Amino acid sequence: MATIKCKDVTFTNIQAILFDKNGTLEDSEAYLRSLGQRGARLIDAQIPGTGEPLLMAFGINGDNLDPAGLIAVASRHQTEIAAAAYIAETGRGWFESLAIASQALDEAEKYLGTTPSPLFVGSLELLKSLSQAGLKIGILSAATTPEVRDFVKHHDLSDYIQLSMGVDEGPTKPDPALFLQACNALGVEPSVTLMVGDSVGDMQMARNAKAAGCIGITWINKLDNVQGADVVINQLSDIQVV
C-alpha cells in the first residue's frame, strides 16, 4: 500500500489508481476536434443543415473544443446516438439515422488515422513513479478497449499499465459498475483505489463506486469540469507518492 499526496490532500492505504485517457493522460484535443468537425461535415453533405447544430452538440466552436462536451467525454456509442438524434429530427427513420451517424464517424476516423495523440507532460514520469511504488495502474476510458490498448502500445506503457479498459458494450461513465469491473480485473477493492480524470463523469462514477478518492485534473483550470473531486490539480506532477 502507498500514501498519495495531492496538494494538501493525502490518501492513505492506496493499492491502485485508475486513470481516464482522453484529456487526462493523452492530449487528444486536436484529434477529437478534427473528428467532430469531419464527422459533422460528412453528415451535413448527406443532410444539409445538420452540420452546425452537430458541431454545437459535439462541443466544438471554431477551433475550440469544450473539454466537458460530447465528443470529449462521451463513448463512441453515445456520440453515435446523439448524432443520430439530430439526423432523425429531419424526418429520417431511426435506424437509417443511426447508420448515417455510424458511417460518418467511421469514415472520419479512417481519414484521421489511428495513431494515438501525444502524452500530456508528466504522464510517463508519473506512471513510472507509481509503478515503482508497487501500485497497480489501470486506464479506464470512454474510448473503446482497442483504442486504449493502441494508446498503451504506441507509448510503450505496458510495463506500467496492468489494465487497459474502455467502453465497448454495457455500462459507460458515470455508471459505477464500470469502476467496479475495473477494480475486479485488477484484483483490488474500490476502497483502496483512486480515480484520476478530467470530467464530472469520472468523479461521479468513482464516488458512487465508493472509491478511495477522486482526483480531478483540469489543464485549463475549469473547476466545474471536475465537480465532485476530492482535490483538483492542473498538472500530473501534483500527484506524489509520499
Phi and psi in degrees as GROMACS dihedral restraints (atoms count N, CA, C in turn):
[ dihedral_restraints ]
;  ai    aj    ak    al  type     phi  dphi    fc
    3     4     5     6     1  -136.5    20    10
    4     5     6     7     1   160.3    20    10
    6     7     8     9     1  -106.5    20    10
    7     8     9    10     1   126.5    20    10
    9    10    11    12     1  -112.4    20    10
   10    11    12    13     1   131.3    20    10
   12    13    14    15     1  -118.8    20    10
   13    14    15    16     1   132.9    20    10
   15    16    17    18     1  -129.4    20    10
   16    17    18    19     1   110.9    20    10
   18    19    20    21     1    54.5    20    10
   19    20    21    22     1  -117.1    20    10
   21    22    23    24     1  -104.0    20    10
   22    23    24    25     1    15.1    20    10
   24    25    26    27     1  -110.9    20    10
   25    26    27    28     1   133.0    20    10
   27    28    29    30     1  -120.3    20    10
   28    29    30    31     1   133.0    20    10
   30    31    32    33     1  -113.1    20    10
   31    32    33    34     1   123.9    20    10
   33    34    35    36     1  -107.2    20    10
   34    35    36    37     1   160.5    20    10
   36    37    38    39     1    56.6    20    10
   37    38    39    40     1    43.8    20    10
   39    40    41    42     1   -91.6    20    10
   40    41    42    43     1   131.7    20    10
   42    43    44    45     1  -108.5    20    10
   43    44    45    46     1   -24.1    20    10
   45    46    47    48     1  -149.6    20    10
   46    47    48    49     1   155.1    20    10
   48    49    50    51     1  -133.9    20    10
   49    50    51    52     1   129.6    20    10
   51    52    53    54     1  -105.4    20    10
   52    53    54    55     1   132.2    20    10
   54    55    56    57     1  -113.1    20    10
   55    56    57    58     1   139.8    20    10
   57    58    59    60     1   -70.0    20    10
   58    59    60    61     1   163.4    20    10
   60    61    62    63     1  -101.5    20    10
   61    62    63    64     1   -72.8    20    10
   63    64    65    66     1   -61.8    20    10
   64    65    66    67     1   124.6    20    10
   66    67    68    69     1    82.5    20    10
   67    68    69    70     1    -3.9    20    10
   69    70    71    72     1  -116.9    20    10
   70    71    72    73     1   -63.5    20    10
   72    73    74    75     1   -96.3    20    10
   73    74    75    76     1   -30.2    20    10
   75    76    77    78     1  -111.4    20    10
   76    77    78    79     1   127.9    20    10
   78    79    80    81     1   -84.4    20    10
   79    80    81    82     1    80.1    20    10
   81    82    83    84     1  -100.8    20    10
   82    83    84    85     1    11.9    20    10
   84    85    86    87     1   -57.0    20    10
   85    86    87    88     1   -48.7    20    10
   87    88    89    90     1   -63.2    20    10
   88    89    90    91     1   -41.4    20    10
   90    91    92    93     1   -65.4    20    10
   91    92    93    94     1   -46.5    20    10
   93    94    95    96     1   -65.8    20    10
   94    95    96    97     1   -37.9    20    10
   96    97    98    99     1   -63.0    20    10
   97    98    99   100     1   -45.1    20    10
   99   100   101   102     1   -65.2    20    10
  100   101   102   103     1   -37.9    20    10
  102   103   104   105     1   -61.8    20    10
  103   104   105   106     1   -47.0    20    10
  105   106   107   108     1   -65.8    20    10
  106   107   108   109     1   -40.7    20    10
  108   109   110   111     1   -64.6    20    10
  109   110   111   112     1   -45.7    20    10
  111   112   113   114     1   -70.0    20    10
  112   113   114   115     1   -40.7    20    10
  114   115   116   117     1   -59.6    20    10
  115   116   117   118     1   -43.4    20    10
  117   118   119   120     1   -64.4    20    10
  118   119   120   121     1   -39.9    20    10
  120   121   122   123     1   -64.4    20    10
  121   122   123   124     1   -41.4    20    10
  123   124   125   126     1   -64.7    20    10
  124   125   126   127     1   -38.6    20    10
  126   127   128   129     1   -70.6    20    10
  127   128   129   130     1   -40.9    20    10
  129   130   131   132     1   -63.5    20    10
  130   131   132   133     1   -30.7    20    10
  132   133   134   135     1   -64.8    20    10
  133   134   135   136     1   -30.8    20    10
  135   136   137   138     1   -88.8    20    10
  136   137   138   139     1   -35.2    20    10
  138   139   140   141     1  -131.7    20    10
  139   140   141   142     1    84.3    20    10
  141   142   143   144     1   -54.4    20    10
  142   143   144   145     1   138.3    20    10
  144   145   146   147     1   100.6    20    10
  145   146   147   148     1    -9.2    20    10
  147   148   149   150     1   -92.1    20    10
  148   149   150   151     1   -15.3    20    10
  150   151   152   153     1   -60.1    20    10
  151   152   153   154     1   -52.5    20    10
  153   154   155   156     1   -65.2    20    10
  154   155   156   157     1   -46.3    20    10
  156   157   158   159     1   -59.7    20    10
  157   158   159   160     1   -36.2    20    10
  159   160   161   162     1   -66.0    20    10
  160   161   162   163     1   -41.3    20    10
  162   163   164   165     1   -60.9    20    10
  163   164   165   166     1   -41.2    20    10
  165   166   167   168     1   -63.5    20    10
  166   167   168   169     1   -42.1    20    10
  168   169   170   171     1   -64.8    20    10
  169   170   171   172     1   -36.7    20    10
  171   172   173   174     1   -70.5    20    10
  172   173   174   175     1   -18.1    20    10
  174   175   176   177     1    89.3    20    10
  175   176   177   178     1    28.5    20    10
  177   178   179   180     1  -113.5    20    10
  178   179   180   181     1   125.7    20    10
  180   181   182   183     1  -131.6    20    10
  181   182   183   184     1    99.1    20    10
  183   184   185   186     1    64.9    20    10
  184   185   186   187     1  -121.3    20    10
  186   187   188   189     1   -95.9    20    10
  187   188   189   190     1     9.6    20    10
  189   190   191   192     1  -104.8    20    10
  190   191   192   193     1   135.7    20    10
  192   193   194   195     1  -114.6    20    10
  193   194   195   196     1   125.7    20    10
  195   196   197   198     1   -73.8    20    10
  196   197   198   199     1   116.0    20    10
  198   199   200   201     1   -64.5    20    10
  199   200   201   202     1   -13.9    20    10
  201   202   203   204     1  -102.9    20    10
  202   203   204   205     1     3.9    20    10
  204   205   206   207     1   -78.6    20    10
  205   206   207   208     1   172.0    20    10
  207   208   209   210     1   -55.2    20    10
  208   209   210   211     1   -52.5    20    10
  210   211   212   213     1   -67.8    20    10
  211   212   213   214     1   -21.8    20    10
  213   214   215   216     1   -84.4    20    10
  214   215   216   217     1   -32.3    20    10
  216   217   218   219     1  -121.5    20    10
  217   218   219   220     1   -17.2    20    10
  219   220   221   222     1   -80.7    20    10
  220   221   222   223     1   159.0    20    10
  222   223   224   225     1   -74.1    20    10
  223   224   225   226     1   166.6    20    10
  225   226   227   228     1   -59.5    20    10
  226   227   228   229     1   -42.2    20    10
  228   229   230   231     1   -63.5    20    10
  229   230   231   232     1   -42.0    20    10
  231   232   233   234     1   -63.8    20    10
  232   233   234   235     1   -38.5    20    10
  234   235   236   237     1   -64.5    20    10
  235   236   237   238     1   -41.7    20    10
  237   238   239   240     1   -61.8    20    10
  238   239   240   241     1   -43.9    20    10
  240   241   242   243     1   -61.0    20    10
  241   242   243   244     1   -45.9    20    10
  243   244   245   246     1   -62.9    20    10
  244   245   246   247     1   -45.0    20    10
  246   247   248   249     1   -64.1    20    10
  247   248   249   250     1   -40.9    20    10
  249   250   251   252     1   -63.2    20    10
  250   251   252   253     1   -33.4    20    10
  252   253   254   255     1   -64.0    20    10
  253   254   255   256     1   -38.8    20    10
  255   256   257   258     1   -67.7    20    10
  256   257   258   259     1   -37.7    20    10
  258   259   260   261     1   -66.0    20    10
  259   260   261   262     1   -42.1    20    10
  261   262   263   264     1   -63.4    20    10
  262   263   264   265     1   -28.0    20    10
  264   265   266   267     1   -62.9    20    10
  265   266   267   268     1   -20.2    20    10
  267   268   269   270     1   -84.1    20    10
  268   269   270   271     1    -1.1    20    10
  270   271   272   273     1   105.6    20    10
  271   272   273   274     1    -1.2    20    10
  273   274   275   276     1   -73.0    20    10
  274   275   276   277     1   151.1    20    10
  276   277   278   279     1   -66.3    20    10
  277   278   279   280     1   156.6    20    10
  279   280   281   282     1   -62.5    20    10
  280   281   282   283     1   -47.0    20    10
  282   283   284   285     1   -68.1    20    10
  283   284   285   286     1   -34.9    20    10
  285   286   287   288     1   -65.3    20    10
  286   287   288   289     1   -40.3    20    10
  288   289   290   291     1   -62.8    20    10
  289   290   291   292     1   -42.9    20    10
  291   292   293   294     1   -61.9    20    10
  292   293   294   295     1   -41.9    20    10
  294   295   296   297     1   -64.6    20    10
  295   296   297   298     1   -41.0    20    10
  297   298   299   300     1   -64.5    20    10
  298   299   300   301     1   -45.4    20    10
  300   301   302   303     1   -63.1    20    10
  301   302   303   304     1   -45.8    20    10
  303   304   305   306     1   -62.6    20    10
  304   305   306   307     1   -44.8    20    10
  306   307   308   309     1   -64.3    20    10
  307   308   309   310     1   -41.0    20    10
  309   310   311   312     1   -63.9    20    10
  310   311   312   313     1   -43.1    20    10
  312   313   314   315     1   -69.0    20    10
  313   314   315   316     1   -36.2    20    10
  315   316   317   318     1   -60.8    20    10
  316   317   318   319     1   -46.9    20    10
  318   319   320   321     1   -66.0    20    10
  319   320   321   322     1   -37.7    20    10
  321   322   323   324     1   -64.1    20    10
  322   323   324   325     1   -41.8    20    10
  324   325   326   327     1   -65.0    20    10
  325   326   327   328     1   -41.7    20    10
  327   328   329   330     1   -63.6    20    10
  328   329   330   331     1   -39.7    20    10
  330   331   332   333     1   -65.8    20    10
  331   332   333   334     1   -41.5    20    10
  333   334   335   336     1   -79.2    20    10
  334   335   336   337     1   -19.3    20    10
  336   337   338   339     1    87.7    20    10
  337   338   339   340     1   172.0    20    10
  339   340   341   342     1  -111.1    20    10
  340   341   342   343     1     6.2    20    10
  342   343   344   345     1   -66.4    20    10
  343   344   345   346     1   123.3    20    10
  345   346   347   348     1   -60.0    20    10
  346   347   348   349     1   155.0    20    10
  348   349   350   351     1   -73.8    20    10
  349   350   351   352     1   167.5    20    10
  351   352   353   354     1   -66.0    20    10
  352   353   354   355     1   158.4    20    10
  354   355   356   357     1   -74.4    20    10
  355   356   357   358     1   146.7    20    10
  357   358   359   360     1   -67.9    20    10
  358   359   360   361     1   153.5    20    10
  360   361   362   363     1   -57.3    20    10
  361   362   363   364     1   128.8    20    10
  363   364   365   366     1    94.9    20    10
  364   365   366   367     1   -10.1    20    10
  366   367   368   369     1   -61.7    20    10
  367   368   369   370     1   -52.1    20    10
  369   370   371   372     1   -63.8    20    10
  370   371   372   373     1   -44.1    20    10
  372   373   374   375     1   -61.9    20    10
  373   374   375   376     1   -40.9    20    10
  375   376   377   378     1   -66.1    20    10
  376   377   378   379     1   -45.5    20    10
  378   379   380   381     1   -61.4    20    10
  379   380   381   382     1   -38.7    20    10
  381   382   383   384     1   -62.8    20    10
  382   383   384   385     1   -46.6    20    10
  384   385   386   387     1   -67.2    20    10
  385   386   387   388     1   -37.8    20    10
  387   388   389   390     1   -67.9    20    10
  388   389   390   391     1   -39.3    20    10
  390   391   392   393     1   -65.2    20    10
  391   392   393   394     1   -42.4    20    10
  393   394   395   396     1   -64.4    20    10
  394   395   396   397     1   -24.5    20    10
  396   397   398   399     1   -82.7    20    10
  397   398   399   400     1    -0.6    20    10
  399   400   401   402     1    87.2    20    10
  400   401   402   403     1    11.3    20    10
  402   403   404   405     1   -80.2    20    10
  403   404   405   406     1   146.4    20    10
  405   406   407   408     1   -84.2    20    10
  406   407   408   409     1   135.7    20    10
  408   409   410   411     1  -125.6    20    10
  409   410   411   412     1   133.3    20    10
  411   412   413   414     1  -134.0    20    10
  412   413   414   415     1   157.7    20    10
  414   415   416   417     1  -110.9    20    10
  415   416   417   418     1   126.7    20    10
  417   418   419   420     1  -124.8    20    10
  418   419   420   421     1   102.8    20    10
  420   421   422   423     1  -121.9    20    10
  421   422   423   424     1   156.5    20    10
  423   424   425   426     1   -79.4    20    10
  424   425   426   427     1    -9.8    20    10
  426   427   428   429     1   -70.1    20    10
  427   428   429   430     1   170.0    20    10
  429   430   431   432     1   -73.9    20    10
  430   431   432   433     1   157.8    20    10
  432   433   434   435     1   -59.3    20    10
  433   434   435   436     1   -43.4    20    10
  435   436   437   438     1   -58.1    20    10
  436   437   438   439     1   -37.0    20    10
  438   439   440   441     1   -65.6    20    10
  439   440   441   442     1   -40.2    20    10
  441   442   443   444     1   -65.1    20    10
  442   443   444   445     1   -43.1    20    10
  444   445   446   447     1   -64.3    20    10
  445   446   447   448     1   -39.3    20    10
  447   448   449   450     1   -62.8    20    10
  448   449   450   451     1   -39.4    20    10
  450   451   452   453     1   -61.2    20    10
  451   452   453   454     1   -47.5    20    10
  453   454   455   456     1   -63.5    20    10
  454   455   456   457     1   -43.0    20    10
  456   457   458   459     1   -67.0    20    10
  457   458   459   460     1   -44.8    20    10
  459   460   461   462     1   -60.9    20    10
  460   461   462   463     1   -38.4    20    10
  462   463   464   465     1   -98.5    20    10
  463   464   465   466     1    11.9    20    10
  465   466   467   468     1    54.0    20    10
  466   467   468   469     1    51.8    20    10
  468   469   470   471     1  -103.9    20    10
  469   470   471   472     1     3.1    20    10
  471   472   473   474     1   -63.3    20    10
  472   473   474   475     1   -22.9    20    10
  474   475   476   477     1   -72.2    20    10
  475   476   477   478     1   -17.8    20    10
  477   478   479   480     1  -112.9    20    10
  478   479   480   481     1   -24.3    20    10
  480   481   482   483     1  -101.4    20    10
  481   482   483   484     1   121.7    20    10
  483   484   485   486     1   -95.3    20    10
  484   485   486   487     1   -16.7    20    10
  486   487   488   489     1  -140.4    20    10
  487   488   489   490     1   124.8    20    10
  489   490   491   492     1  -117.4    20    10
  490   491   492   493     1    99.4    20    10
  492   493   494   495     1  -127.0    20    10
  493   494   495   496     1   129.3    20    10
  495   496   497   498     1  -122.4    20    10
  496   497   498   499     1  -165.7    20    10
  498   499   500   501     1  -109.8    20    10
  499   500   501   502     1   115.1    20    10
  501   502   503   504     1  -113.2    20    10
  502   503   504   505     1   -65.0    20    10
  504   505   506   507     1  -133.1    20    10
  505   506   507   508     1   160.8    20    10
  507   508   509   510     1    89.4    20    10
  508   509   510   511     1  -151.8    20    10
  510   511   512   513     1   -67.8    20    10
  511   512   513   514     1   153.7    20    10
  513   514   515   516     1  -135.0    20    10
  514   515   516   517     1   172.4    20    10
  516   517   518   519     1   -61.4    20    10
  517   518   519   520     1   138.6    20    10
  519   520   521   522     1   -98.9    20    10
  520   521   522   523     1    25.8    20    10
  522   523   524   525     1   -62.6    20    10
  523   524   525   526     1   121.7    20    10
  525   526   527   528     1   -62.9    20    10
  526   527   528   529     1   -19.0    20    10
  528   529   530   531     1   -59.1    20    10
  529   530   531   532     1   -31.7    20    10
  531   532   533   534     1   -65.7    20    10
  532   533   534   535     1   -43.1    20    10
  534   535   536   537     1   -65.8    20    10
  535   536   537   538     1   -40.8    20    10
  537   538   539   540     1   -64.1    20    10
  538   539   540   541     1   -39.5    20    10
  540   541   542   543     1   -62.3    20    10
  541   542   543   544     1   -41.6    20    10
  543   544   545   546     1   -65.2    20    10
  544   545   546   547     1   -43.5    20    10
  546   547   548   549     1   -62.7    20    10
  547   548   549   550     1   -41.9    20    10
  549   550   551   552     1   -61.6    20    10
  550   551   552   553     1   -40.9    20    10
  552   553   554   555     1   -65.6    20    10
  553   554   555   556     1   -32.0    20    10
  555   556   557   558     1   -84.3    20    10
  556   557   558   559     1   -13.5    20    10
  558   559   560   561     1    77.1    20    10
  559   560   561   562     1    33.8    20    10
  561   562   563   564     1  -131.1    20    10
  562   563   564   565     1   162.1    20    10
  564   565   566   567     1   -87.7    20    10
  565   566   567   568     1   148.8    20    10
  567   568   569   570     1   -56.7    20    10
  568   569   570   571     1   -32.3    20    10
  570   571   572   573     1   -67.1    20    10
  571   572   573   574     1   -11.4    20    10
  573   574   575   576     1  -119.4    20    10
  574   575   576   577     1    20.1    20    10
  576   577   578   579     1  -123.3    20    10
  577   578   579   580     1   130.7    20    10
  579   580   581   582     1   -96.4    20    10
  580   581   582   583     1   152.7    20    10
  582   583   584   585     1  -116.2    20    10
  583   584   585   586     1   132.1    20    10
  585   586   587   588     1  -119.9    20    10
  586   587   588   589     1   119.1    20    10
  588   589   590   591     1  -154.8    20    10
  589   590   591   592     1   175.8    20    10
  591   592   593   594     1  -118.0    20    10
  592   593   594   595     1    15.1    20    10
  594   595   596   597     1  -136.8    20    10
  595   596   597   598     1   159.5    20    10
  597   598   599   600     1   -60.2    20    10
  598   599   600   601     1   -35.4    20    10
  600   601   602   603     1   -60.9    20    10
  601   602   603   604     1   -38.7    20    10
  603   604   605   606     1   -62.3    20    10
  604   605   606   607     1   -44.2    20    10
  606   607   608   609     1   -67.3    20    10
  607   608   609   610     1   -46.0    20    10
  609   610   611   612     1   -62.7    20    10
  610   611   612   613     1   -43.4    20    10
  612   613   614   615     1   -58.5    20    10
  613   614   615   616     1   -50.4    20    10
  615   616   617   618     1   -66.9    20    10
  616   617   618   619     1   -42.0    20    10
  618   619   620   621     1   -61.9    20    10
  619   620   621   622     1   -45.2    20    10
  621   622   623   624     1   -70.4    20    10
  622   623   624   625     1   -18.6    20    10
  624   625   626   627     1   -90.6    20    10
  625   626   627   628     1     2.0    20    10
  627   628   629   630     1    65.5    20    10
  628   629   630   631     1    43.8    20    10
  630   631   632   633     1   -67.4    20    10
  631   632   633   634     1   163.4    20    10
  633   634   635   636     1   -66.4    20    10
  634   635   636   637     1   -26.0    20    10
  636   637   638   639     1   174.7    20    10
  637   638   639   640     1   164.3    20    10
  639   640   641   642     1  -126.5    20    10
  640   641   642   643     1   124.0    20    10
  642   643   644   645     1  -110.2    20    10
  643   644   645   646     1   116.5    20    10
  645   646   647   648     1   -97.8    20    10
  646   647   648   649     1   132.4    20    10
  648   649   650   651     1  -115.9    20    10
  649   650   651   652     1   129.9    20    10
  651   652   653   654     1  -131.9    20    10
  652   653   654   655     1   107.0    20    10
  654   655   656   657     1   -67.8    20    10
  655   656   657   658     1   -22.4    20    10
  657   658   659   660     1  -110.2    20    10
  658   659   660   661     1    14.9    20    10
  660   661   662   663     1    61.8    20    10
  661   662   663   664     1    39.7    20    10
  663   664   665   666     1  -101.0    20    10
  664   665   666   667     1    96.5    20    10
  666   667   668   669     1   -65.1    20    10
  667   668   669   670     1   -30.4    20    10
  669   670   671   672     1   -63.0    20    10
  670   671   672   673     1   -25.5    20    10
  672   673   674   675     1   -67.5    20    10
  673   674   675   676     1   -20.4    20    10
  675   676   677   678     1  -125.5    20    10
  676   677   678   679     1    33.7    20    10
  678   679   680   681     1   -57.2    20    10
  679   680   681   682     1   133.5    20    10
  681   682   683   684     1   103.3    20    10
  682   683   684   685     1    -6.7    20    10
  684   685   686   687     1   -71.0    20    10
  685   686   687   688     1   148.0    20    10
  687   688   689   690     1   -73.0    20    10
  688   689   690   691     1   -30.4    20    10
  690   691   692   693     1  -152.6    20    10
  691   692   693   694     1   143.6    20    10
  693   694   695   696     1  -115.3    20    10
  694   695   696   697     1   130.6    20    10
  696   697   698   699     1  -122.4    20    10
  697   698   699   700     1   160.9    20    10
  699   700   701   702     1  -114.8    20    10
  700   701   702   703     1    -0.4    20    10
  702   703   704   705     1  -156.6    20    10
  703   704   705   706     1   147.3    20    10
  705   706   707   708     1   -67.2    20    10
  706   707   708   709     1   -23.3    20    10
  708   709   710   711     1   -66.5    20    10
  709   710   711   712     1   -12.2    20    10
  711   712   713   714     1   -72.5    20    10
  712   713   714   715     1   -12.7    20    10
  714   715   716   717     1   -91.1    20    10
  715   716   717   718     1   115.9    20    10
  717   718   719   720     1  -131.2    20    10
  718   719   720   721     1   142.4    20    10
  720   721   722   723     1   -87.6    20    10
  721   722   723   724     1   123.2    20    10
